[in-house]
């Protein structure tokens, strides 16, 4: 037991870890070398949304991420006026990885000497508007008049940042044939992100036949449309006038028209066929379809229609080959042959706590509290067993979890490991805090529908002895690659 890292994290433990990630520029993405002192827009916004009960945390995220708003069009770094940044680094800040900084500067260029701000993110802008709306609803509108000094040096009020962000969204929607918030990638160099959402890696999206989508023409991502709907509805509450609500309702109509097929399945994204220009639905089942449950696009459809849509999603996507003891796979095991990297960031062997938590939040929002509890318990159990809030866990096809990818291997089959992920990921910390506070207080009794989905497999929060036992029974492997091959 002396090498057993298990511990039961309390909310106080997690808050202590979180406090160590806060800097004057916002939240470090990770405590590890590559991402220490790096502030990510998407990460920071989700951290704040998970911790909405902590006004200081949310206020800090709103202001620091607003400061990254783009003011020009620079294709190399994907910057556009009004757009919220993906990543922000300062070369001279203590803890910054000079190796990573210089590599990124060579790929994207600097915004000024020693300052790197890049914008390959379509979701950060609507997510920031949602966060602002949630904060204003809960804590009042005074923040709207506060000043923000942008990285460019320009000073704007928070409401001016919001209006510029909305202008960027409208510009993108008006340029889309289907009225979606979508855009192509502009920087096509080897080091740039092909997909401008959370699953931004080269294999983050696949068609059901294993082929990769066309990332060089606009892609409409399902979750981005849901976030944009919510952002527009918050804008209507903040600014009024009716135009934002009209745009939101028009967008929702387009979502239901173009993302649903006749079988009741929901596409994860729509890409563009480079040969014909036609839009192609990417119907591969993934956590994306489940994440949209966390948005409000279903809210006023009527109880019967709302339940029908949501349960169609759950029945078509939420299958046993998705769930593991650590949470949800990024893709179900039936697609495993489409990834030849083995254990990497994407594919059916990757289990991201953040994705599990986003799905659990959505289930809770839609009233499926037992499913939410089940997923939250799996995520928290994995963190407790590993003894650290990891970025990603790995599961073999039988569901066995590798809890210690940097630990001692041996006595198991040889597998190809292309990354070990980060040991301490900030949004995993925040996700566990929200899960403990809001989802794991008491185990709810499953409804009949939930029992059908759970199929007799319902997770509860483990005690320390159970965690230690699970660690001792962990999946032990011998890597074919001792060090990750991916740089970032």
Buried (B, 14 or more C-beta within 10 A) or exposed (E): EEEBBBBBBEEEBBBEBBEEBBBEBBBBBBBBEEBBBBBBBBBBBBBBBBBBEBBEBBBBBBBBBBBBBBBEEBEEBBBBBBBBBBBBBBBEBEEBBEEBBEBBBEBBBBBEEBBBBBBBBBBBBBBBBBBBBBBBEEEEEEBBEEEBEBBBEEEBBBBBBBBBBBEBBBBBBEEBEBBBBBBEBBBEEEEBBBBBBBBBBBBBBBBEEEEBBBBBBBBBBBBBBBBBBBBBBBBBEBBEEEBBBEBBBEBBEBBEEBBBEEEEBBBBBBBBEEEEEEBBBBBBBBBBBBBBBBBBBBEEBEEEEBBBBBBBBBBBBBBEBBBBBBBBBBBBBBBBEBBEBBBBBBBBBBBBBBBBBBBBBBBBBBEBBBBBBBBBBBBBBBBBBBBBBBBBBBBBEEBBBBBBBEBEBEEBEEBBBBBBBBBBBBBBBBBBBBBBBBBBEEBBEBBEBBEEBBEEEBBEBBEEEBBBBBBEEBBBBEBEBEEBEEEB
